[in-house]
Amino acid sequence: MRHKTMIDYLTMLHWLANRCHNRTGVPEQDLFSEGSLAMVKAMPGYDAGKAKVSTFVCVVAYRKMESFAQREIKATRSRVEPSVQIPYWSSTEHDVEFRSQIDTLPPKPRAVCQMILDDPNRFDGIELGDLSKHLRDMGWKWRDIKSSVGQIREALRAC
């Protein structure tokens, strides 16, 4: 059995990064970078009598990825405005009904509506994928985007 080099563990690091990305929404490449650095720093401290190299690399890298993801999530929470006030923009019956539906939404879907209402020219005719990318660039997690869009759709159907 030949001795593996650190390069041989990159596939495992990609798999760990993908797994962590799917759970947290943090970009996979950022997680992979963190895990790779953790592996390089930890290898001099590896003790063959305690664990296999693959187990050691897996534990060290995944812990670092999880720690990084938690810091990223904490940082993105501070970027999302928890309380959003959506102004009344028209007095027609339909608009008032829609406004009442928006008022019942949780904070994140209300934040999406507020963003669209504040800059209607920017978001006029925007595709859902483009809106999702914009929200991801703002630090939103995929599950929050999906949940918010679903809640907005339900509010629109109720009008």
Secondary structure, DSSP 8 states (H G I E B T S, - for coil): -----GGGGHHHHHHHHHHHHHHH---HHHHHHHHHHHHHHHGGG--TTTS-HHHHHHHHHHHHHHHHHHHHHHHHHTTS-S---------SHHHHHHHHHHHTS-HHHHHHHHHHHH-HHHHTT--HHHHHHHHHHTT--HHHHHHHHHHHHHHHHH-
